[in-house]
Amino acid sequence: MPQREYDSTLTVTATDSVGNSATASQSVLVDTETSVSIDAGLVGGDDMANASERAAGITLTGQAEAGASVAVTLEGVTHTVTAGSDGTWATTYSSSEIPQGTYDATVSVTATDAAGNSATTTGTLQIDTETDVTVDVDGDMFATGANAAQFQAGIVLEGTTEPFATVVSTVEGVERIATADAAGNWAVTYEEGSLPEGTYTASATMTVPDLAGNSASTATTFLIDTEIVYPVVDAVTFSDDNVKTLSLSTEDDQDHTITALNTDGSSGELSTTEFSLGAHQTFVALTPSASDGTHLVVSSTDAVGNQSDALLVLDDNMTNAGTLDHTALAGFNIEGIELDYASDTSLTLTETQVRELSDTSDSLTIHGVSDDQVTLENATKTSQTVDIEGEAYDVYTVGDDGVTLIIDQDIDVVI
């Protein structure tokens, strides 16, 4: 195969008409080819330019014949440079010469040597200067807030970003990480106990470093409200042994309902008329009166859907049967039991029963008098006491996992 560049000898011999001859020789350089190449792994070693790399300027390099003129074209912009003595060429494109966006940029390089030979090669440089992340704020949680039930089930944040990008979600300093699916959808869950309980505005920030190294973030806030106070029954009036009215200690901005637990195992919401007495006092008239022999559940619901209910026991000599075992209680969140309006009651409570009654707070307060008795299984009386409307209550832990009972000191407690 002939060499691309080599020396050749040219010999010329002349002979005249009488037979004399003369010869001359000359060395000639033959150059018919040149070459050019683009280095691989440009821009951080991956042939991909992100936003920060574009902003700093992109340098393209390669090899050509020493001294060759090299025309480099990137997205229609041409730079002409001269290859060095070792054949290396290089040129830098400023950020203003490189359009932003996500696309494949064609690189074309043509080298022309001193002999006029030329060679061309092409390559592709990936440009990716964009990424984003969004949070879906159209759900009920952002409109009204996350309540205790949602908090217990796990608060879910979701949104969209680039396919397969990593989303770092930070809520109140607690971090969760998700990877977006092929459509760019992402979701993280803050399980029960991972965020503080209470009523406050939670700050959430989502940050996405994409596969090209770009970063985007967004921030939002949402209400967390896990607190509601169950209504305390201050007074009950009877008419022919039927319950006619109730006086309640309540919180502002809460809706109330009264449900009868019937002796046949059924239940039904009662019609009521409420009158505010001021200072968190509400007077409730039942129309018609609640029948003798029923127990009542007094329910409160706040604006974010938290529910806290009190069981009003009205029959004397009450035990678990027919009251705490009433099937309708499964639909309530019983956080208070009122024994003041029944005589000689006797309850037995376990950790499981308290959890089933109070399924969002695992806490139960029992009001009563000296003829009432509460038997607790696997319970410990703590040194803590609380004051409720001027009455002293003892605090008990039941079981091994955070169940709390708060019981009027007048009640006979058996452990």
C-alpha positions as CSV (number, residue, x, y, z in Angstrom):
1,M,0.0,0.0,0.0
2,P,1.4,3.4,-0.9
3,Q,2.4,5.6,1.9
4,R,0.4,8.8,2.5
5,E,3.5,11.0,2.5
6,Y,6.9,10.0,1.0
7,D,9.9,11.2,-1.0
8,S,10.2,10.2,-4.7
9,T,13.1,10.7,-7.2
10,L,12.3,12.2,-10.5
11,T,14.9,11.4,-13.3
12,V,15.0,13.1,-16.7
13,T,17.2,12.0,-19.6
14,A,17.6,14.1,-22.9
15,T,19.1,12.8,-26.2
16,D,19.9,15.1,-29.2
17,S,19.8,14.4,-32.9
18,V,23.5,13.2,-33.1
19,G,23.1,10.8,-30.2
20,N,24.4,12.9,-27.3
21,S,22.5,12.4,-24.0
22,A,22.3,14.0,-20.6
23,T,20.5,13.0,-17.3
24,A,19.2,15.0,-14.3
25,S,17.5,13.8,-11.1
26,Q,15.4,15.6,-8.5
27,S,13.8,14.5,-5.2
28,V,10.0,15.2,-4.9
29,L,7.8,15.1,-1.7
30,V,4.6,13.3,-2.5
31,D,1.7,14.2,0.0
32,T,-1.8,12.9,-0.9
33,E,-3.6,12.5,2.4
34,T,-4.3,14.1,5.8
35,S,-6.4,13.1,8.9
36,V,-8.4,14.6,11.7
37,S,-10.1,13.2,14.9
38,I,-12.2,14.4,17.8
39,D,-11.2,13.2,21.3
40,A,-13.8,11.0,23.1
41,G,-15.1,11.8,26.6
42,L,-15.2,15.5,26.3
43,V,-16.8,17.8,28.9
44,G,-16.3,15.9,32.1
45,G,-15.5,12.6,30.5
46,D,-19.0,11.8,29.3
47,D,-19.6,13.8,26.1
48,M,-22.5,15.5,27.9
49,A,-22.7,19.2,28.9
50,N,-25.0,20.3,31.8
51,A,-26.0,23.8,32.7
52,S,-22.9,24.6,34.8
53,E,-20.6,23.1,32.2
54,R,-22.2,25.1,29.5
55,A,-22.0,28.3,31.6
56,A,-18.2,27.7,32.0
57,G,-17.7,27.2,28.3
58,I,-17.1,23.9,26.4
59,T,-13.7,23.0,25.0
60,L,-13.4,20.6,22.1
61,T,-10.1,18.9,21.3
62,G,-8.7,16.4,18.9
63,Q,-5.8,15.4,16.6
64,A,-4.8,16.5,13.1
65,E,-1.6,16.8,11.0
66,A,0.8,19.3,12.6
67,G,0.3,22.8,11.4
68,A,-3.0,21.9,9.7
69,S,-5.8,24.4,9.6
70,V,-8.8,22.9,11.6
71,A,-12.3,24.2,11.1
72,V,-14.6,23.1,14.0
73,T,-18.4,23.6,13.7
74,L,-20.8,23.2,16.6
75,E,-24.5,23.9,16.1
76,G,-23.7,26.1,13.1
77,V,-20.9,28.1,14.8
78,T,-17.4,27.6,13.2
79,H,-14.1,28.2,14.9
80,T,-10.8,27.8,12.9
81,V,-7.6,26.9,14.7
82,T,-4.2,25.6,13.8
83,A,-3.0,22.2,15.0
84,G,0.1,22.3,17.2
85,S,3.5,20.7,16.5
86,D,2.2,17.5,18.1
87,G,-1.0,17.6,16.0
88,T,-3.2,18.6,18.9
89,W,-6.0,21.1,18.2
90,A,-8.4,22.7,20.7
91,T,-11.1,25.4,20.7
92,T,-13.5,26.7,23.3
93,Y,-17.2,27.6,22.7
94,S,-18.6,30.2,25.1
95,S,-22.0,29.8,26.7
96,S,-23.5,32.4,24.3
97,E,-22.6,30.2,21.4
98,I,-24.4,27.1,22.8
99,P,-28.2,27.1,22.9
100,Q,-29.8,26.0,26.2
101,G,-32.1,23.0,26.2
102,T,-31.9,19.3,25.9
103,Y,-30.6,18.1,22.5
104,D,-27.9,16.3,20.6
105,A,-25.4,18.8,19.1
106,T,-23.5,17.8,16.0
107,V,-19.8,18.5,15.9
108,S,-18.1,18.6,12.5
109,V,-14.3,19.0,12.1
110,T,-12.4,19.6,8.8
111,A,-8.6,19.7,8.7
112,T,-6.7,21.1,5.7
113,D,-2.9,20.5,5.6
114,A,-0.2,22.6,3.9
115,A,-0.4,20.4,0.7
116,G,-4.1,21.2,0.4
117,N,-5.4,17.8,1.4
118,S,-8.4,17.8,3.7
119,A,-10.2,15.3,6.0
120,T,-13.5,15.6,7.8
121,T,-15.0,13.8,10.9
122,T,-18.2,14.2,12.9
123,G,-19.3,13.5,16.4
124,T,-22.2,14.2,18.8
125,L,-22.2,16.2,22.0
126,Q,-25.2,15.8,24.3
127,I,-26.5,19.2,25.7
128,D,-28.7,19.0,28.7
129,T,-29.1,22.2,30.6
130,E,-32.6,21.8,32.0
131,T,-34.4,19.9,34.7
132,D,-37.4,20.6,37.0
133,V,-39.4,19.2,39.8
134,T,-43.1,19.8,40.8
135,V,-45.2,18.9,43.7
136,D,-48.9,18.1,43.3
137,V,-50.6,20.7,45.5
138,D,-54.1,20.0,44.2
139,G,-54.9,17.3,46.7
140,D,-57.1,17.7,49.8
141,M,-54.0,17.8,52.1
142,F,-52.8,21.1,50.6
143,A,-56.3,22.5,50.6
144,T,-57.3,21.7,54.2
145,G,-54.2,20.2,55.9
146,A,-53.1,16.7,57.0
147,N,-55.2,15.4,59.9
148,A,-54.4,12.8,62.5
149,A,-55.8,9.9,60.4
150,Q,-53.7,10.9,57.4
151,F,-50.7,11.4,59.7
152,Q,-51.2,7.9,61.1
153,A,-51.5,6.3,57.7
154,G,-48.5,8.1,56.4
155,I,-48.3,11.5,54.6
156,V,-47.7,11.1,50.9
157,L,-46.1,13.8,48.8
158,E,-45.9,13.3,45.0
159,G,-45.2,15.1,41.8
160,T,-43.3,15.0,38.5
161,T,-39.7,15.5,37.3
162,E,-37.4,14.0,34.6
163,P,-37.7,10.3,34.1
164,F,-35.5,8.3,36.5
165,A,-34.3,11.4,38.3
166,T,-33.7,11.2,42.0
167,V,-35.9,13.4,44.2
168,V,-34.8,14.4,47.6
169,S,-37.8,15.5,49.7
170,T,-37.2,17.4,53.0
171,V,-40.1,18.1,55.3
172,E,-39.3,19.8,58.7
173,G,-35.7,18.6,58.3
174,V,-36.7,14.9,57.7
175,E,-35.4,13.6,54.4
176,R,-36.9,11.0,52.1
177,I,-35.5,10.0,48.6
178,A,-37.4,8.6,45.6
179,T,-36.6,7.7,42.0
180,A,-39.0,8.9,39.4
181,D,-40.5,6.3,37.1
182,A,-40.2,6.3,33.3
183,A,-43.0,8.9,33.0
184,G,-41.3,11.1,35.6
185,N,-43.8,10.5,38.4
186,W,-42.3,10.4,42.0
187,A,-43.8,9.9,45.5
188,V,-42.4,9.8,49.0
189,T,-44.1,8.7,52.2
190,Y,-43.6,10.2,55.7
191,E,-44.6,7.3,57.9
192,E,-46.3,7.7,61.3
193,G,-43.8,9.1,63.8
194,S,-41.4,10.5,61.3
195,L,-42.8,14.1,61.6
196,P,-43.8,16.0,64.8
197,E,-47.4,15.8,65.9
198,G,-49.3,19.0,66.7
199,T,-50.7,21.9,64.7
200,Y,-48.2,23.8,62.6
201,T,-47.3,24.7,59.0
202,A,-44.8,22.2,57.6
203,S,-42.1,23.4,55.2
204,A,-41.3,21.1,52.3
205,T,-38.4,21.3,49.8
206,M,-37.9,19.0,46.9
207,T,-34.5,18.9,45.1
208,V,-33.6,17.0,41.9
209,P,-30.1,16.4,40.6
210,D,-30.7,14.8,37.2
211,L,-28.6,12.4,35.3
212,A,-26.7,15.2,33.5
213,G,-25.8,16.8,36.8
214,N,-28.4,19.7,36.6
215,S,-30.2,20.6,39.8
216,A,-33.7,22.0,40.4
217,S,-35.7,22.6,43.5
218,T,-39.2,23.7,44.6
219,A,-40.6,24.5,48.0
220,T,-44.1,24.5,49.4
221,T,-45.9,24.4,52.8
222,F,-48.9,22.5,54.1
223,L,-50.8,22.4,57.4
224,I,-50.3,19.5,59.8
225,D,-53.1,19.4,62.4
226,T,-53.3,16.2,64.5
227,E,-54.9,17.8,67.6
228,I,-58.6,17.9,68.6
229,V,-60.1,18.0,72.1
230,Y,-63.1,15.6,72.7
231,P,-66.2,17.3,74.2
232,V,-66.5,17.0,78.0
233,V,-70.0,16.5,79.2
234,D,-70.6,19.0,82.0
235,A,-74.3,18.4,82.6
236,V,-77.2,16.1,81.5
237,T,-80.9,16.8,82.0
238,F,-83.4,14.0,81.9
239,S,-87.1,13.9,81.2
240,D,-88.8,10.7,82.3
241,D,-85.5,8.9,82.2
242,N,-84.8,10.1,78.7
243,V,-81.9,12.4,77.9
244,K,-83.3,15.8,77.0
245,T,-80.2,18.2,76.9
246,L,-76.5,18.1,77.2
247,S,-74.1,20.9,78.3
248,L,-70.6,20.5,76.8
249,S,-67.2,22.0,77.1
250,T,-65.9,22.3,73.6
251,E,-63.4,24.0,71.4
252,D,-64.2,26.6,68.8
253,D,-64.8,25.8,65.1
254,Q,-65.8,22.2,65.7
255,D,-68.9,20.4,64.5
256,H,-70.8,18.1,66.9
257,T,-73.0,15.1,66.4
258,I,-74.8,12.9,69.0
259,T,-75.2,9.2,68.3
260,A,-77.3,6.8,70.3
261,L,-75.9,3.3,70.9
262,N,-79.1,1.2,71.1
263,T,-79.4,-1.9,73.3
264,D,-80.1,-4.1,70.3
265,G,-76.6,-3.3,68.9
266,S,-77.8,-0.7,66.4
267,S,-76.9,3.0,66.4
268,G,-78.3,6.2,65.0
269,E,-77.5,9.9,64.8
270,L,-79.9,12.1,66.8
271,S,-81.3,15.4,65.7
272,T,-79.9,18.3,67.8
273,T,-80.1,22.0,68.2
274,E,-77.0,23.7,69.5
275,F,-76.6,27.0,71.3
276,S,-73.2,28.6,72.1
277,L,-73.0,29.7,75.7
278,G,-69.6,31.4,75.2
279,A,-66.2,30.5,76.8
280,H,-66.1,27.1,75.0
281,Q,-69.5,26.1,76.3
282,T,-72.2,24.6,74.1
283,F,-75.8,23.7,75.0
284,V,-77.3,20.8,73.0
285,A,-81.0,20.0,72.9
286,L,-82.0,16.6,71.6
287,T,-85.2,16.5,69.5
288,P,-86.6,14.1,70.3
289,S,-85.0,13.0,73.6
290,A,-82.7,10.0,73.7
291,S,-84.5,6.9,74.9
292,D,-83.8,5.5,78.3
293,G,-81.3,2.6,78.2
294,T,-79.1,4.0,75.4
295,H,-75.6,5.3,75.7
296,L,-74.5,8.3,73.7
297,V,-71.4,9.1,71.7
298,V,-70.7,12.9,71.6
299,S,-68.5,13.6,68.5
300,S,-66.4,16.6,67.5
301,T,-64.9,17.1,64.1
302,D,-62.6,20.0,63.1
303,A,-61.9,21.7,59.8
304,V,-59.2,19.2,58.7
305,G,-61.3,16.1,59.6
306,N,-59.9,15.2,62.9
307,Q,-62.5,13.4,65.0
308,S,-62.5,13.0,68.8
309,D,-65.4,11.4,70.5
310,A,-66.7,10.9,74.1
311,L,-68.7,7.9,75.3
312,L,-71.5,9.0,77.7
313,V,-72.5,6.1,79.8
314,L,-76.1,6.4,81.1
315,D,-77.0,2.9,82.5
316,D,-76.2,2.0,86.1
317,N,-74.1,-1.2,86.8
318,M,-72.6,-0.9,83.4
319,T,-69.8,-3.4,82.4
320,N,-67.9,-3.9,79.1
321,A,-70.8,-6.0,77.7
322,G,-73.1,-3.9,75.7
323,T,-71.0,-0.7,76.1
324,L,-67.3,-1.0,75.2
325,D,-68.2,-4.2,73.3
326,H,-70.9,-2.4,71.3
327,T,-70.2,-3.0,67.6
328,A,-71.0,0.6,66.6
329,L,-68.0,1.9,68.6
330,A,-65.7,0.7,65.8
331,G,-66.8,3.8,63.8
332,F,-65.7,6.3,66.4
333,N,-62.5,7.6,67.9
334,I,-63.3,7.4,71.7
335,E,-60.9,9.5,73.6
336,G,-63.1,10.2,76.6
337,I,-65.5,8.0,78.7
338,E,-68.0,9.8,81.0
339,L,-69.2,7.7,83.9
340,D,-70.5,10.5,86.1
341,Y,-74.1,10.0,85.0
342,A,-74.3,6.2,85.8
343,S,-73.8,4.5,89.1
344,D,-71.7,1.5,90.1
345,T,-70.0,1.0,86.7
346,S,-67.2,-1.5,86.3
347,L,-64.9,-1.5,83.3
348,T,-61.9,-3.7,82.4
349,L,-59.4,-2.3,79.9
350,T,-56.4,-3.8,78.1
351,E,-53.9,-2.2,75.8
352,T,-55.8,-3.7,72.8
353,Q,-59.1,-2.3,73.9
354,V,-57.7,1.2,74.4
355,R,-56.1,1.1,70.9
356,E,-59.4,0.0,69.4
357,L,-61.4,2.7,71.1
358,S,-58.9,5.5,70.4
359,D,-57.3,4.6,67.1
360,T,-55.6,7.9,66.4
361,S,-54.1,9.0,69.7
362,D,-53.9,5.7,71.8
363,S,-55.0,7.8,74.7
364,L,-58.2,7.6,76.8
365,T,-59.5,9.8,79.6
366,I,-62.1,8.4,82.1
367,H,-64.3,10.7,84.2
368,G,-66.2,9.2,87.1
369,V,-66.9,9.1,90.9
370,S,-66.1,6.9,93.8
371,D,-68.7,4.2,93.0
372,D,-67.0,3.5,89.6
373,Q,-64.3,0.9,89.2
374,V,-61.8,0.4,86.4
375,T,-59.6,-2.7,86.2
376,L,-56.4,-2.4,84.1
377,E,-54.3,-5.2,82.7
378,N,-50.6,-4.9,82.4
379,A,-50.7,-1.3,83.6
380,T,-48.4,1.0,85.5
381,K,-49.4,4.1,87.4
382,T,-47.0,7.0,86.7
383,S,-46.1,9.8,89.0
384,Q,-47.8,12.3,86.6
385,T,-51.1,13.9,87.3
386,V,-53.2,16.3,85.2
387,D,-55.9,18.8,86.1
388,I,-59.1,18.7,84.1
389,E,-61.7,21.4,85.0
390,G,-60.4,21.5,88.6
391,E,-60.3,17.8,89.1
392,A,-57.1,15.7,89.6
393,Y,-56.5,12.8,87.3
394,D,-53.8,10.1,87.5
395,V,-51.8,8.9,84.4
396,Y,-51.3,5.2,83.7
397,T,-49.4,3.5,80.9
398,V,-51.0,0.3,79.6
399,G,-49.0,-2.4,77.8
400,D,-45.5,-1.9,76.4
401,D,-46.1,0.5,73.5
402,G,-47.2,3.9,74.5
403,V,-50.9,3.5,75.4
404,T,-52.0,6.1,78.0
405,L,-55.0,6.2,80.4
406,I,-55.9,9.3,82.3
407,I,-58.3,8.5,85.1
408,D,-60.2,10.6,87.6
409,Q,-58.7,10.1,91.1
410,D,-62.2,9.5,92.5
411,I,-62.5,6.3,90.5
412,D,-61.4,3.0,92.1
413,V,-58.5,1.7,89.9
414,V,-57.5,-1.9,90.2
415,I,-54.2,-2.9,88.6
